[in-house]
């Protein structure tokens, strides 16, 4: 039969350059199984948990770990998956950032937790922001717009908001990578809650310390 390439997870060149970790951003066609990972009951918050074992760590939206073999994972379908790795302490994080989590500063909370638990300095952190709904497609009302300092309803760029928060928290600009496209624009590749509502699946993103 015709040969076809195996669809693979999306990856960040920055994170892939760190030889002590593995990571991936799931797509519609390549979606890892979350059962063998640490996960969360996601609630669109800035609550962060330390994962030391597999399974559900609690109700929140970010997981940090330094335990080898424990993949920290999150589920998204328009919200942004963000993966962090500290090249010095070898701590990692997986973050679920929708508008609520972004407004609550979930990336800053995650970096603070990495600092308090593992001694992470944000200058040593590599960050990858995965596929989510782009400013091209993300129209928000006044109430949400105001949370981001916008004077009126309009298009919200959640990837840029999270990137700016990472930079404000001390992550170096050249250590932040945007991976993947707009989930709403690309139905063949991504699930989108805004596009498909209750029919939308969820994409799993994860990062693990391998050694």
Helices and strands as residue ranges (DSSP letters): H 13-16, E 21-25, G 34-36, E 38-41, E 48-50, E 55-59, E 62-65, E 72-76, E 80-86, E 92-97, H 99-103, H 106-118, G 122-124, E 125-129, E 139-140, H 142-147, E 154-155, H 158-168, G 173-175, E 176-178, H 193-196, G 197-199, E 203-209
